[in-house]
Amino acid sequence: MRIPLSKPDITQEEINAVVEVLQSNILSIGPKLLEFEKSMASYVGTKHAIGVNSGTSGLHLLIKAMGISSGDEVITTPFSFISSTNCFLYESAKPVFTDIDDKTFNINIDMVEDKITDKTKLLLPVDVFGQPVNIKEYMNIAKKHNLKVIEDSCEAIGSEYDEAKTGSLADGAVFAFYPNKQITTAEGGIIVTNDDKIAKVCRSLRSQGRAETGRWLHHEQIGYNYRLSELHSVLGVTQLSRIEKILERREKVASLYNNRLRNVDGISIPWIDCKVNKMSWFVYVVTFDEGIDRNKVMEMLSEKNIDSKPYFTPIHLQPYIRKMFGFKEGDFPVTERIGNSALALPFYTNMEECEVDTVCDVLKDIVSKF
Ligand SMILES: *Cc1c(COP(=O)(O)O)cnc(C)c1O
């Protein structure tokens, strides 16, 4: 039996809920979407929540709603899933990458202000692996320089930093629900914001630019089909109703790992900032000391039927990004060092203690060989 990298936590409750929607005759644009949006807004504490068919779609709509366009500069992290950069490349804006902190793996916020030019329009920090950024500080910088802030919280639903929930204070934020995320809708995402105008534009653009009156086939601008179906929405409603238990369970799995790997030579366990009141664990990522070949470790784990993956491959070194902007190795040394030494281990809500034991025993044995 292989131990997978991740696994969704789907119960009979989700299955029943989806079947019920299938029998209801309303498969899209219906009550489940509204219910999902309402419970999400209430969970995060924002005025609006707008369901969309992926996290990437949500980020793209926020970029559109904030008027980010050709030539505008966006300050963001090269250590992320590609989507947090793609979302503004769609609008021909330019990435201004900022290197990361080697403990939290989030943008080194001390370096942000130096990157601001008269073309900067947006700060786009990412809550990497569930660890929330210091959003209050980003909002202060943005206010001082008249910028907008999008928080990519796709990996961090439910995390809290300095008493604030992720996604609750930015101009707009997005959560994502791909099956490896803390809660899933199979595919899906949600935009949260307190800004009426941003919410209105996002709602219109997700459904072909339809006017707010919802008059059938009346369109005010070019839009998209980024809608979230009723099947996906009801999955979201059910998963969100169980989120406290899910996050608690993931915290437990992370602490099992921490206890077993804390004192192992050559391995560093995740480091959580002391201002994080609540950590919503997305993945469990360790880094290896120099001299331990991460790719070889991954191969050896695989031979023992344990899946693992490098998280992340730096965005500035992706072939098309290099070609478009001329980035090269050495441009963001911390990002590259972490990118070369980080490995995500199997991690999911229902991971058993004995599975964590197996992974840790095998990993310790492998690392001792270097
Ligand atoms: C998951 C994720 C997204 C959104 O991904 P989708 O597959 O489009 O839902 C965006 N940013 C980050 C950092 C993510 O991890």
The ligand as an ORCA input file, in Angstrom:
! r2SCAN-3c Opt
* xyz 0 1
  C      -4.127     26.148     -4.927
  C      -3.539     27.479     -5.133
  C      -4.113     28.428     -6.001
  C      -5.347     28.147     -6.819
  O      -5.280     26.983     -7.537
  P      -6.496     26.452     -8.420
  O      -5.998     25.128     -8.893
  O      -6.708     27.414     -9.518
  O      -7.697     26.345     -7.541
  C      -3.557     29.682     -6.058
  N      -2.462     30.011     -5.348
  C      -1.865     29.137     -4.522
  C      -0.673     29.578     -3.735
  C      -2.365     27.835     -4.401
  O      -1.746     26.954     -3.598
*
